[in-house]
Amino acid sequence: MKPCLNQPLAAASLALCAMTSANATEGGGTIYPVGTENYVCCALPPPGLYGMVFGQHYWTDEFKDNAGNTVPLPGFRVRASAIAPRFVWVTKARIAGASLGMHAILPLVTLDVKVPGASQSKTGIGDMVFGPVLGWHHSERLHTVLALDMFAPTGSYNKTDLANIGRNYWAFQPIFGISYIDPAGLNADAKIMYTFNTRNKDTDYRSGQEWIVDYALGWGIGNGWVLGAGGYLYQQTTDDRQGGATVANNKGRAFAIGPSVKYDSGKGWFVTLKYQQELGVRNRAEGQALWLKAVLPL
């Protein structure tokens, strides 16, 4: 009973480690920080350079097994915070009627983990995310994107540590996203992702593939405000493999929901804030998170 469980923060990876026999993907986490996105996730701005900042605080005291029962871990606790700057460059180039953009994210993570008989804290740079994106504007309100995110193992990792900020492998994630934006009506967003994980060379472990949806649904009440709810859906679709053998009965799943709010200044910048509670969890930590996103032109 010695694997660690990993739960990424902000817009890149973060590890939570604990003594447990349940492990969806390696350590029970994802390289993508599930629940990151919120309102206006998938509407590419006009050509130019833009800055974003994601902030998250995550906390959990429970880990769920394959049946959804809490694994007995007296004293288990994880507290993690992250700040992740993101830079988006939208070019003037057009491909199939879409604007071409690029983005990059590099998070700073603080992690504190306690398990029976041990504890560890770390602060450092997490795994970098970068990739191209195509954005279409079908109308003033309806927008879509196609993208490919690549996750690089830039975060620190040691297979004997209790807490790891990086996951020690590359991953590739095709993305389709849609945003419907009405300042005085319906606001609906969905970022749909499918993750292909590569092998962790230090542990000879390859996490299974994952289907993830970040979502937000709200109503514009005027003066730049949108009120509603947001969260994520997560389902591991294939088994993990270690040393060439299948790791059975450990696929992760989770659903999260909570209140979400957006304020748009009307001057080119906006912020979103949400709280989300994880539910229906299997083979993963079950916790809560606060997410902040701020967007501004540079």
HUPE-V605869 format. One line per field, one symbol per residue. ss: DSSP state (H for helix, E for strand, L for the rest). phi: phi as a letter, one per 20 degrees, with the letter a starting at -180 (. if undefined). psi: psi as a letter, one per 40 degrees, with the letter a starting at -180 (. if undefined). A space follows every 10 residues. Layout:
# HUPE-V605869
ss->???
phi->???
psi->???
This chain:
# HUPE-V605869
ss->LLELLLLLLL LLLLLLLLLE LLLLLHHHLL LLLLLLLLLL LLLLLLLEEE EEEEEEEEEE EEEELLLLLE LLLLLLEEEE EEEEEEEEEE EEEEELLEEE EEEEEEEEEE EEEEELLEEE EEEEELLEEE EEEEEEELLL LEEEEEEEEE EELLLLLLLL LLLLLLLLLL EEEEEEEEEE LLLLLEEEEE EEEEEEELEE LLLLEELLLE EEEEEEEEEE EELLEEEEEE EEEEEELLLE EELLEEELLL LLEEEEEEEE EEEELLLLLE EEEEEEEEEE EELLEEEEEE EEEEEEEL
phi->.cfddccfcl daebdddbea edbflfnncc fefgngebgl fcdfffgqdc dccdcbccbb cccdefenef ffcgnfbccb cbccfcdcdd eefcclndfe ccbbcbedcd cccccgnbba cbcrfeffcb rebdcddfaf ddbcccbcec ddfeffbbfe ffdceddmbe bccfcccccd ccgcafcbcb ddccddeeee ffdldcfffc dccecbbbcf dnlneccrcb rbdcbfdcff cclndfeelc febaccbrfb cccdfmdocb ccbbdcdecl eclbfdbcbd cccccbfd
psi->geiihhhiib faiihhiihi ehghihefai dhghediaif dfhhiihahi iihhiihiii eihiaeeeih hhghehhhhi iihhihhhhh ieihhfeiih iiiihhihhh hhhhiheiii iihahahihi iiihhigdad dhiiihihih higeiihhee idhhdiefii ihhihhihhh hhdfahhhih hhihhhiahh ddefhhiiih hhhhiihahh eifehhiaii aihhhhdiii hhfeihhife hiiihiiiii iihhdeeeii iihihhhhif ihfiihaiih hhhhhii.
